[in-house]
Amino acid sequence: MKNPPAYPCYSQDKELRDALIKGRENNSLSLKEIEMLSSYHSGMTLRDYFAGKAMTGILNSLDFNQIKQKDNEGIELEILNWGRIAYMFSDAMLKAREEN
């Protein structure tokens, strides 16, 4: 399953960019290699983004009065299960995305 970055961004590192340009000028790097080497992503992937959206829906549907009646261990287990469910939704969305 593909899991691309949710918000791809490109390096703003001047030294890296200059070294890549110099490599291009020396014909030691292709334009495609420069683009590949200068791009990066850090942080959230599309899977994380979808899971966050699913978690918002899960949290909006909860009755927090029932949750407050549990002990801390019970609350932690329930939260962990919500996270798992959110990622199950996310995985299903990524799979559907590939099928279309």
Rosetta blueprint (number, residue, H / E / L):
1 M L
2 K L
3 N L
4 P L
5 P E
6 A L
7 Y L
8 P L
9 C E
10 Y E
11 S L
12 Q L
13 D L
14 K H
15 E H
16 L H
17 R H
18 D H
19 A H
20 L H
21 I H
22 K H
23 G H
24 R H
25 E H
26 N L
27 N L
28 S L
29 L L
30 S L
31 L H
32 K H
33 E H
34 I H
35 E H
36 M H
37 L H
38 S H
39 S E
40 Y E
41 H L
42 S L
43 G L
44 M L
45 T E
46 L H
47 R H
48 D H
49 Y H
50 F H
51 A H
52 G H
53 K H
54 A H
55 M H
56 T H
57 G H
58 I H
59 L H
60 N H
61 S L
62 L L
63 D L
64 F H
65 N H
66 Q H
67 I H
68 K H
69 Q L
70 K L
71 D L
72 N H
73 E H
74 G H
75 I H
76 E H
77 L H
78 E H
79 I H
80 L H
81 N H
82 W H
83 G H
84 R H
85 I H
86 A H
87 Y H
88 M H
89 F H
90 S H
91 D H
92 A H
93 M H
94 L H
95 K H
96 A H
97 R H
98 E H
99 E H
100 N L
